Amino acid sequence: MKINKCFILFTLILSFTYPLLSQQYLIKFATVAPEGSTWMNVMKEYDQAIRKESNGQLGFRMYPGGVQGDEKDLLRKIRLGQLHSAGVTGNGLTTVAPVARIMDSPFLFKSYNEVDNIYSLFDKDFSKSFSDNDFVNLGWAEVGFVYIFTNTPVRVTDDLKGVKMWMWEGDPIAEATFKSIGIHPIPLSITDVLTSLQTKLIDGIYISPYAAIALQWFSRVKYMLDLPLADAAGAVIISKKKFDQIPNNLQDILLRNGKKYMQKLTQLSRQENAKAIETLKKKGITVLSPPSEAAISSYEENGKKARHLLAGKLYTEDLLNKVEAAVTEFRKKNNTKTK
């Protein structure tokens, strides 16, 4: 009888601990995206899928909401081996795949169809940039179109010169963009933005509508300029060192599901950004449009100037020219409308 009780107890303990024992390849993942956001919800689906397909051998341990720091902190911890994987956007991509930052170029895109076309045409260039910096891209996870939010009305570029505009600390794209317009932004970590809005250190930000709500930044601004500043790229990455430690069959599970779930995340982000604009209006945000085609052209000219300021730093002039030509050609064929 004692033997039977011991056996039953052992079996129960083993049933609870087996998933932990069998998970040989644990990937420590971190992101600034908050718990409960679409980013994290889809990441959890991704995690469940790879655990199921690998019979528990492969899975993520997740650290959301910036608990491991800003993106530069996440990348530093990955280099130290404290983390293995991260969800990164523009600032993080500067380090892991600088060539891909061309996708964040100001006033380059007017629609998501244009964005998708460039990803398909230049995928090899972007993938090589990850590999050259010892990372693997598990899937593009687009943030979506980013807009300028302020506490004073902004319609033309000159209106921005009176704004205490935030710039993500260390982001060359933002620096070049605001330099081309002729303003001097205040560089801060993304984790310091809400407090800085509250203390009035800054009164202008740029962010996607959905993220403005998720991070509660919208509560400290009054206006949104209805002209996309850029389409913010993102990706879920893993260090090549960690990736190479995973057997080939599990690598395939990780990559295949990564592509699948990040495509889902991108589509959801696009839908939720559209809904978020309506939500922001209901919450009291006034949406302003540029007053004329000439005003829009002024923004676009500044964007082109900024893109070429970065040629030779993040990407080559040749690649930029090819991307711009491809966007123009696609636009002519498809008569693209904004968004």
C-alpha positions in Angstrom: 0.0 0.0 0.0 2.8 2.4 0.9 4.5 1.5 -2.4 1.3 2.4 -4.3 0.9 5.7 -2.5 4.5 6.6 -3.2 4.1 5.7 -6.8 1.0 7.8 -7.2 2.7 10.7 -5.5 5.7 10.4 -7.7 3.5 10.2 -10.8 1.7 13.4 -9.8 4.9 15.3 -9.2 6.3 14.1 -12.5 3.2 15.2 -14.3 3.6 18.7 -13.1 7.3 19.0 -13.5 7.7 17.1 -16.8 7.0 20.2 -19.0 9.8 22.0 -17.2 12.2 19.1 -17.4 11.5 18.5 -21.1 11.8 22.1 -22.1 15.5 22.0 -23.1 15.5 25.2 -25.0 14.1 28.2 -23.1 14.3 31.5 -24.8 14.3 34.6 -22.6 12.3 37.3 -24.4 11.7 40.9 -23.4 9.9 43.9 -24.9 8.7 47.3 -23.9 5.2 46.4 -25.1 2.9 46.3 -22.1 1.1 43.2 -20.7 -2.3 42.9 -22.3 -1.3 44.6 -25.5 -1.7 43.0 -28.9 2.0 42.5 -29.1 2.0 40.4 -26.0 -1.2 38.6 -26.8 0.2 37.4 -30.1 3.6 36.6 -28.5 1.7 34.3 -26.1 0.0 32.6 -29.0 3.4 32.1 -30.7 4.8 30.6 -27.5 1.9 28.2 -27.1 2.3 27.1 -30.7 6.0 26.3 -30.5 5.6 24.5 -27.1 2.9 22.3 -28.6 4.7 21.5 -31.8 8.0 20.8 -30.0 6.3 18.7 -27.3 7.5 21.1 -24.7 11.1 21.2 -25.7 11.0 24.9 -26.9 9.4 27.9 -25.4 9.7 31.6 -24.3 10.0 33.1 -20.9 8.6 36.6 -21.3 9.4 39.9 -19.7 6.9 42.6 -21.0 6.2 46.2 -20.2 9.8 47.4 -20.2 10.7 45.6 -16.9 14.1 44.7 -18.5 14.6 48.3 -19.7 14.5 50.2 -22.9 15.4 48.5 -26.2 19.1 49.5 -25.8 19.0 47.8 -22.4 17.5 44.7 -23.9 20.2 44.5 -26.6 22.9 44.9 -24.0 21.5 42.1 -21.9 21.3 39.9 -25.0 25.0 40.5 -25.7 25.7 39.6 -22.0 23.6 36.4 -22.3 21.1 37.6 -19.8 18.4 37.6 -22.5 18.2 35.8 -25.8 15.4 37.5 -27.7 13.5 40.8 -27.9 10.7 42.6 -29.7 12.4 45.6 -31.2 11.2 48.6 -33.2 13.1 51.5 -34.8 15.7 52.3 -32.1 16.6 48.6 -31.6 16.7 47.9 -35.3 19.4 50.6 -35.7 21.7 48.2 -33.9 20.6 44.8 -35.2 19.7 45.6 -38.8 20.6 49.2 -39.7 19.7 48.7 -43.4 16.1 47.8 -42.4 15.7 51.3 -40.9 15.0 52.5 -44.4 11.5 51.2 -43.8 11.2 53.9 -41.0 12.1 56.7 -43.4 10.0 59.8 -42.9 7.2 60.5 -45.4 8.3 57.6 -47.6 5.0 55.6 -47.6 1.4 56.5 -48.2 -0.2 53.1 -47.8 0.4 49.7 -46.3 0.4 48.2 -49.8 3.5 50.2 -50.6 5.1 49.0 -47.4 4.4 45.3 -48.2 5.7 45.8 -51.7 9.1 47.1 -50.4 9.4 44.3 -47.9 8.9 41.7 -50.6 11.3 43.3 -53.0 14.2 44.0 -50.6 13.8 41.1 -48.1 17.3 39.7 -48.9 19.0 43.0 -48.2 17.2 43.3 -44.8 17.8 39.6 -43.8 21.6 40.0 -44.5 21.7 43.1 -42.2 20.4 41.0 -39.3 22.8 38.2 -40.0 25.8 40.6 -40.3 25.1 41.7 -36.8 24.7 38.2 -35.3 20.9 38.2 -35.0 18.1 36.2 -36.6 14.8 37.8 -37.5 12.0 35.6 -36.3 9.4 37.8 -38.0 8.5 41.3 -38.9 6.2 42.9 -36.3 5.2 46.2 -37.7 4.1 49.0 -35.3 2.2 50.8 -38.1 1.9 54.4 -39.2 3.2 56.9 -36.7 1.7 60.3 -36.3 2.8 63.6 -34.5 0.8 64.4 -31.3 1.2 67.8 -29.7 -0.4 70.2 -27.2 -0.6 73.1 -29.7 -2.1 72.9 -33.2 0.3 71.8 -35.9 -0.6 71.9 -39.5 2.5 73.1 -41.4 6.2 72.4 -40.7 6.7 75.9 -39.3 4.2 75.1 -36.5 6.6 72.4 -35.2 9.3 75.0 -34.4 7.4 76.0 -31.3 7.0 72.5 -30.0 9.2 70.8 -27.4 9.4 67.7 -29.4 10.5 64.4 -27.9 13.0 62.2 -29.8 13.8 58.6 -28.9 17.3 58.8 -27.5 19.9 57.6 -29.9 17.5 57.3 -32.9 19.2 58.6 -36.0 16.0 58.5 -38.1 14.2 60.9 -35.7 17.3 63.1 -35.4 17.6 63.5 -39.2 13.9 64.0 -39.6 13.7 66.9 -37.1 17.0 68.3 -38.3 15.5 68.6 -41.8 12.5 70.5 -40.5 14.8 72.8 -38.4 13.8 71.8 -34.9 15.9 70.6 -31.9 14.1 67.7 -30.2 14.7 66.5 -26.6 16.2 63.0 -26.5 14.7 60.7 -23.9 14.3 57.0 -23.3 10.9 55.7 -24.3 10.2 54.8 -20.6 10.6 58.5 -19.6 8.1 59.9 -22.1 4.9 59.8 -20.0 6.6 61.4 -17.0 8.1 64.1 -19.3 4.7 64.9 -20.8 3.3 65.2 -17.2 6.1 67.6 -16.1 5.9 69.5 -19.4 9.5 68.8 -20.2 8.1 67.9 -23.7 4.8 68.7 -25.3 5.2 66.9 -28.6 5.6 63.1 -29.4 5.4 60.8 -32.4 3.7 57.4 -32.0 1.2 55.1 -33.6 -2.4 55.7 -32.5 -2.8 52.3 -30.8 0.5 52.6 -28.9 -0.6 56.1 -27.8 -3.5 54.5 -26.0 -1.7 51.4 -24.8 1.1 53.6 -23.2 -1.4 56.3 -22.0 0.6 59.0 -23.8 -2.6 60.3 -25.4 -3.8 61.5 -22.0 -1.2 64.3 -22.0 -1.6 65.7 -25.6 -4.5 67.5 -27.4 -3.8 67.3 -31.1 -2.8 64.8 -33.8 -1.5 65.7 -37.2 -3.4 63.6 -39.8 -0.4 62.9 -41.9 1.7 59.7 -41.4 5.2 60.6 -40.3 6.5 57.1 -41.0 5.6 53.5 -41.0 7.3 52.1 -37.9 9.0 48.8 -38.5 9.5 46.1 -35.8 10.7 42.6 -35.5 11.1 39.8 -33.0 14.8 38.9 -33.0 17.0 36.2 -31.4 20.7 36.2 -31.0 22.4 34.0 -33.5 24.4 32.4 -30.7 21.2 31.2 -29.0 19.6 30.3 -32.3 22.6 28.1 -33.3 22.3 26.2 -30.0 18.8 25.0 -31.0 18.5 21.8 -33.2 17.6 22.3 -36.8 14.1 20.8 -36.4 13.3 23.2 -33.6 14.8 26.1 -35.5 12.3 25.3 -38.2 9.4 25.4 -35.7 10.6 28.7 -34.3 11.0 30.4 -37.7 7.9 29.0 -39.4 5.6 30.0 -36.4 7.4 33.3 -36.0 6.6 34.3 -39.6 3.0 33.2 -39.1 2.3 34.9 -35.9 4.2 38.1 -36.7 2.1 38.4 -39.9 -1.0 38.1 -37.7 0.4 40.8 -35.4 1.1 43.1 -38.3 -2.5 42.8 -39.6 -4.0 43.2 -36.2 -1.8 46.3 -35.5 -3.0 47.9 -38.8 -6.7 47.2 -37.9 -6.3 48.5 -34.3 -4.5 51.6 -35.4 -7.4 52.5 -37.6 -9.8 51.9 -34.7 -7.6 53.8 -32.3 -7.8 57.0 -34.3 -11.6 57.0 -33.8 -11.1 56.2 -30.1 -8.7 59.1 -29.7 -11.3 61.4 -31.2 -13.9 60.2 -28.7 -11.3 60.8 -25.9 -11.0 64.5 -26.9 -8.0 64.4 -29.3 -8.4 67.0 -32.1 -7.3 65.6 -35.5 -5.8 68.3 -37.8 -5.0 68.0 -41.5 -2.4 69.9 -43.4 -4.2 72.9 -45.0 -3.0 72.3 -48.6 -1.2 70.1 -51.1 1.7 72.6 -50.8 1.9 71.9 -47.0 2.0 68.2 -47.6 4.7 68.6 -50.2 6.7 70.6 -47.7 6.6 67.7 -45.3 7.5 65.2 -48.1 10.5 67.3 -49.2 11.8 67.4 -45.6 11.4 63.7 -45.5 13.4 63.1 -48.6 16.1 65.4 -47.3 16.2 63.4 -44.0 16.4 60.1 -45.9 19.4 61.2 -47.9 21.1 62.6 -44.8 21.2 59.0 -43.5 22.6 57.5 -46.7 26.0 56.1 -46.0 25.2 55.8 -42.3 22.4 53.3 -42.1 22.1 52.2 -45.7 23.7 53.0 -49.0 22.6 55.8 -51.4 22.2 53.1 -54.1 19.7 51.1 -51.9 17.8 54.3 -51.0 17.5 55.3 -54.7 16.2 51.8 -55.5 13.6 51.9 -52.7 12.4 55.3 -53.6 12.1 54.4 -57.3 10.2 51.2 -56.4 7.8 53.2 -54.3 7.2 55.7 -57.1 6.7 52.9 -59.6 4.2 51.1 -57.4 2.3 54.3 -56.7 2.0 55.0 -60.4 0.7 51.5 -61.2 -1.7 51.4 -58.3 -2.8 55.0 -57.9 -2.0 54.8 -54.2 -4.1 56.8 -51.7 -2.8 57.5 -48.2 -3.3 54.5 -45.9 
